[in-house]
Amino acid sequence: MIMGAKQMNISRREFLKTSAMAGGGLIIGFTLPGATRLAQAAGKEARMSAYLRIAPNNGITVVCGLSEMGQGVHTAIPMLVAEELDADWSRVRVEQAGVDQAFANPIFGMQATGGSTSVRGHWEPMRKAGATARAMLIAAAAETWKADAADCRTERGVVIHKSGRKLSYGQLAEKAAQLKPPADVKLKDPSQFTLLGKSGTRRLDSAAKSTGKAKFGLDVYLPGMLTAVIAYPPVPGGKAASVNDAKAKAVPGVRQVVQIPSGVAVLADGYWAAKLGRDALEIQWDHGANASLSSEGISKMLSAGAAAGGAVGRNEGDAKAATPAKTIQAEYEAPYLSHSCMEPLNCTAWVKKDGVEIWAGTQSQGPAQGILSQVSKIAGKPVKLVYSREDDTRGYFYRPASVTRMTGGLDADGRATLFTASVASPSIMEGSHFMKLPPDGVDEFGVEGIRDCPYDIPNLRVEYSRQEPGALQVWFWRSVGHSQNSFFLESFIDELAHAAGKDPFEFRRSLLGKQPRYKGALELAAEKAGWGKPLPAGVHRGIAVVFSFGSWCAEVAEVSVGQDGTPKVHRVVAAVDCGMTVNPDIVKRQIESAVVYGLTAALYGKITFKDGRVEQSNFHDYRMLRMNEMPAVEVHIVPSTEAPGGIGEPGTPPIAPAVANAIFAATGKRIRKLPILG
């Protein structure tokens, strides 16, 4: 991502220009979510909100305004365009867009990538871009041949007349750029798709990532660049009371030591010199109010908040007056979690007299641009800030910890008649600094996955209690509130099934009569997993189903438990209803990766505090799932003609409860606190 003041000031009108390329060709630009226009212009290419380019050599470039985070948008977005364009996929390439509000995600209203919104938000506008280009190319061919456009068709980057005459898109691009685009275009019926929904389409970014050609933030090197590392307070909310930097400045290569609000920065000619300089700093820290922060204290605060109840997020029937024949209660807990991105966190900034340029791995270009607009324009050298893994793990930037107290009731026939949940956690909405709690006081991320409980239970009540232990920044971890709340809910539904003496799968299915897509995913996962059929000795099944980010995902986990109590997950069968798909192979890979991510957290993930300090530092004590621990994963996609849902996150929430429920089936021990090990 590169941002500069001159680029920031380009007018919206300029971004909407479309043009013939300098060497001849076609550029089609469109303002999301749909308006399309096309024109001819001389000189260099114009930048637009989003666009595709067709070159004289038949090369097709789709510019993607979203961040590629491994979820496949650098392939999915071009596929949406290419399908309606009838492009030759072997000639399609992708280019990362610059930064401007014109690239705003239609769902967010800002240029940002998240919430599994990429395909959902761009399904129609990107297809319209391709269809518009196709219509213009056909019109150009018809004019060339003095023929009727209705007698022309397209196939793999070529316009074909019924007589057999052919012209490639590259041959037609310059002429097409001179024509007026149609006011509206007809999109293909899904039955006509040749690319979307089909397996086997290669990803456009795989080769570069596999060969090391892809460039990441950490790869940025600029002439005269300094590298910075920061000494952060060992206790959240602390600050430096005094700093002796004499030894740090004596380290060869160290150029500057700067005290900043968040700590002390050391700038040097390279990372190692900066790190050694930081190690040599003599800092007296004022630990502040959180010097005694502990995980035990955090748990007690959250538990007390859950017991006290809070703002009402959902209230159906009369939970307080209900008198079930059988009642069960349970309290569940999930810890803070680190994001632990694969690439060490880094950002290179060059503050010039006339602007600021930034190189960073980010999913929030738009908000970042707004922040940078407030930076004073002081001339200086480019600086690359690098976090070590320890800096990142101890960065006080986590998924919220949470405690939820639940009550369930059954009638004499074992039917669920009561469900209440009281959630206590820090607020992501308030912590984000760009959202506020709504008037009802319920953080939507704090209760998602519980407030939207799908089960047909007549008396249902959900409350939220905001609790803020320490000066910790909470943020959007993969699948956000669903990551812990689905573990709470789906584990507790299993408890209700057991209390009712019913099979966990059948118990769920009996409560999903009004939720056909929930039920469909649940039934497909159970069928493909062989639910009810014999398993090898010592292996047991658990099941869970979750709706999140526009998709329904059910997972069945097959688990054995060793004599020492250590679980082994052998197999996970997932069924996902994500509506129409762009690339089924990417869908399957996303579910597989979500299982890895969620299983890592379920088994090992936790950030804990003692005497105000984070106890974890690196992957030796903040463990990741190892290759020999990875289960076989099968992914089945529910056939659908519904609008696309999200896919980057929905596979994460079901894995923890599916595994925990399988452990209960194996041992009779109910897991109510994560992680399972430790």
C-alpha positions, 0 to 999 in steps of 0.5 A, a space after each residue: 500500500 502506498 499513500 502520498 499527499 498528492 495521491 490523496 488529493 486526486 479528485 473523485 471526478 478524476 477517479 471516475 475517468 475511463 480511458 483508452 490506454 497510451 498504447 491503445 486499449 480499453 479501460 472500464 471504470 465503475 463506481 461501486 456498487 454499480 454505476 459504469 461509464 467509459 470514455 476515451 482519453 489520451 496519455 497515461 492510464 487514469 486511476 479509478 475506483 475499480 477497473 479492468 484494462 484490456 490491452 492490445 496484446 489481449 492481456 486483461 488486468 483487473 484492479 482489486 481494491 481489497 487486501 489479499 490476506 490469503 483468502 483469495 480475493 486476488 483470484 475471486 474478484 478477477 473471476 467475477 469480472 472474467 465470467 461476465 466478460 467471457 475472458 480467457 482466464 489464462 490472459 487475466 492478471 490482477 493488480 492491487 489498487 491504490 488508496 482512495 475512498 472510491 475503492 470503498 467496500 460497498 458493505 463497509 462504506 470505507 476501503 477495508 477488508 474484513 467481515 468476510 464481505 469481499 465476495 458478498 459486496 462485490 458479487 454484482 458490481 464486478 460482474 456488471 463491469 465484466 458484462 459492460 466491457 463485453 457489451 462494448 466489445 461486441 458493439 465494436 466488433 459489430 461496427 467493424 463488420 457492419 453487422 448486427 450485434 445480435 449476430 455476435 457472441 463471445 468466447 474466451 476473449 474473442 468476439 465471433 460473428 455467426 459467419 465465423 469471423 473473429 476478432 480478439 478483445 485486444 484488437 477491439 479494445 481501442 475502438 470499444 473505448 470510443 463507444 458509449 456504454 449501455 445504460 444497463 446490462 443483463 447478467 448471466 443466469 448461474 446456469 450459464 456460468 463457465 468459471 464461477 462455481 467450477 473447480 480447477 481455476 488456478 489462483 493468480 497469486 500462488 506462483 509469486 507466493 510459492 517462489 518468493 517473488 511476492 513482496 510483503 511489507 517486511 520486504 520494503 527497503 528504501 535508500 537511507 531507510 532506518 529501522 525502528 523498534 520500540 520498548 513498550 511498557 511491560 504493563 498495559 497503560 504504563 509509561 516511562 518515568 525515566 530513560 537513560 539512553 547512553 548505552 543504547 546510543 553507543 551501539 554501532 548503527 543506532 542513530 536516534 532514541 525517541 521517547 514517544 507516548 507508547 514507549 521508547 523508540 530506537 532508530 538504527 541502520 538495521 533491525 539488529 542494531 535497533 534491537 541491541 540498542 533497545 536492549 541497552 536502554 535503561 528505563 524506569 517504568 511507571 506501571 500505573 493502575 494495572 500493576 496487579 492485573 492478573 488472569 485470576 482477577 480478570 476471570 473474577 470480574 467477568 464472572 461477577 459481571 455475567 452473574 449480575 446480568 446487564 443490558 437486554 439484547 434479546 427477549 422472547 417469551 417470558 424467561 423469568 416466569 418459565 417453569 421447566 420440568 428440568 433446569 441446568 446451569 453452566 458458566 463458560 469462559 474463553 481467554 484473551 487471544 493474540 492475533 499472531 499474524 504470520 508475517 511479523 508486524 511492520 510498517 514503513 513510513 516516509 514523511 516528506 515535505 509534501 506528503 506521507 508514503 506508507 508501505 504496510 500489510 493492512 486490511 484497512 487502507 481507508 482508515 489508515 489514510 485518515 490517520 495519516 492525514 493528521 501526521 505533521 509533514 516533517 521532512 526526514 528519512 524513511 523509517 521501517 517499524 518492526 515488531 518482534 514476535 515478542 512485541 506482537 504477543 505482548 502488544 495488549 491487542 487481543 480478542 476479548 476474554 469472555 464469561 457467559 452464564 447460561 440456563 436451560 430448561 426442558 419440559 417433561 418430554 425433553 423439549 427445550 423450553 428455556 434458554 438464557 445467557 448473560 455475557 460479560 466481556 470487554 467491548 470491541 465497539 468501544 475499543 475500536 475508537 470508530 464505533 460506540 455502543 448503541 442506546 441499548 448498551 449491547 455490544 453486537 460483537 459481544 453477543 453475536 453467536 448467542 443473541 442469534 441463537 437459531 433454536 426454536 425455544 419459546 422462552 429466550 433471553 440474552 443479556 450483555 455486561 460490559 467489563 473492562 479489565 486493564 488498559 487492553 485493546 480488544 479487536 476483531 479476531 477471526 470470526 470475532 464474537 462467534 469465535 467464543 460465543 459459538 463455543 459457549 452456545 453449541 456446547 451448552 446445547 449439547 448439555 441440554 441434549 444430554 440432559 434430555 437423554 437425546 442424541 445431540 444431532 437429533 436434538 439440534 435438528 428437532 429445534 431447527 424446523 424454522 431454519 432450513 439452511 441451518 438444518 441443511 448444513 447440519 444434516 449434510 455434515 452428519 451424513 458425510 461424517 456417518 453420524 450414528 455409524 460405528 467408529 474405531 475403538 476409543 474414537 467419538 464424535 461431536 457436532 456443532 452448527 453455526 451461522 456467521 458472516 452470511 454462511 452456515 457451517 456445521 462440523 463433526 469432529 472425530 476425537 480420541 482421548 489418551 490415558 493422560 487426558 490429551 485429545 487427538 482430533 483425527 477427522 473433521 467433516 464440514 458442510 458449508 452453505 455459503 450460497 453461490 460460490 466463486 471458486 469452490 477450491 478456495 472455499 474448501 481451503 478457507 474452511 481447512 484454514 479456519 479449522 487449523 486456526 480454530 483448533 489451535 485456539 481451542 487446544 492451546 490459545 490463551 493470553 494470561 497475566 501475572 503481576 500486570 505482565 503478559 506471560 506468553 512471548 513467542 510460539 514456544 508458550 503461545 502454541 500453534 497446531 503442529 503438522 502431526 496434530 492436524 486432522 484430516 478435513 473434508 469439506 462439503 458445499 451445500 448446492 445453492 442458488 442463493 446470494 453468496 455468503 462470507 467464507 473467510 471466517 465461518 469455518 472457525 466457530 464450529 470447531 471448538 464446540 465440535 471437539 469439546 462435545 466429542 471429548 464429552 462423548 469420550 470421557 463424560 467430562 464437559 469442557 467449559 473453559 478454553 483452552 482445552 489443554 492448559 
